[in-house]
Amino acid sequence: MMAMSEEQSLIEVHLYGQLRRFAPDRDAAGESVALISVKDGETILDIVRRMGIEPQELSHVFLNAEYSGLKRRIGAGDRLGLFPLDMGLLYRQYFPKKESD
């Protein structure tokens, strides 16, 4: 069995609003995307904390375009979208939140 390469163990974390300050490229006009390595069994909360983001700063979290809770497991190739409190959306009224896998 071959070991997973570093490139394959990355996820994209898209940061919006005030959370852009945690991105390597803090350009307000551009995309604020961080490439983060992920370990087996890690959750969204693990990634958020590792990036230095306080969970209380989050309004909405999307994992692969699904409105998600922080306990969901994350894997290589996933795309995570993090929205701060000042960009609260009405998703909770229209879409069910997937809390865990």
N, C-alpha and C positions, 0 to 999 in steps of 0.2 A: 504494500500500500504506500502510495507516495504522499509525502507531507504537503500540506497546503502552502502555497507560496505567500509571501507577504502581500503581494498585489491582490491575490484572491481573498484575503482576509480583511479587506477594507469595506467600509460603508461610507455613504455620502450623508453628511448632516447639513441640511439646508436651514440656515438661520435667518429669521425675519425680525423686523423692527429693532427694538433695543437689544435683542440677542445677537445682532450682527457684531457686536464688540468682541464676541468670542471666536470670530472667524479669523483665519490668517490674513485674508484680504478684506479689509474693513471699508471698502469702497461703497458709499451709500447708493451709488447709481448702478453698481454691478451686482452680480449674484454673490452672496456670502455663503460659500460652501466649504466645509471642512471635511477632509478625508481622515477617517479615524480607524485605527486597527481594532478589530473585534475578536474577543476570545470566546471559545465555546461556553455556552450557558449564560452569557451576559444578557442583561435586560436593558431596556431603554433607560431605566433609572441609573444603572451602572454607567452607561455612556454619558448621560447628562451630568452626573456627579464628577466623572473623570474630566470632563471639559471645564469644570469649575462653575457650572450653572446651578443655581439653587432651584429645586423643584417648585418652590413657591412662586418663582418668576414666570412659570409656564401657564399659558391659557389653554392651548390646544397642541396636541402631538399627533402626528400622522406617520404611520409606518407603512411604506409602500402604498400610499394613497388611502389607507384605512385610518379613520379616527380611532386613536388607541390610548390605552392606559399605560402607565409607566412600568407595569410588571411584565409586559410582553417581552419574550426573548427575541434577540436580534441576531442576524447571521450575515455572513459574508455576502456582499452584493446588495444588501438592503439599502433603502433610501429613507432617511428620517427627516421629517419636517418639524421644526420647533417654532411655535408662535408665542410671543410674550403676552402678558396681561393687557398691555395697551392695544393689542390687536385682537381682542376677544371676538370670536365668531359665534354664530348661532347654530353651529353644528349639533350641539347636544340636543337641540329641539327636533332635528330632522334625521339624524343618523345615529344608529346605535354605536356605542363605544365598545371596542373590543378590548377587554381588560387583560386577558391572558390567552395563551395558546392552548 
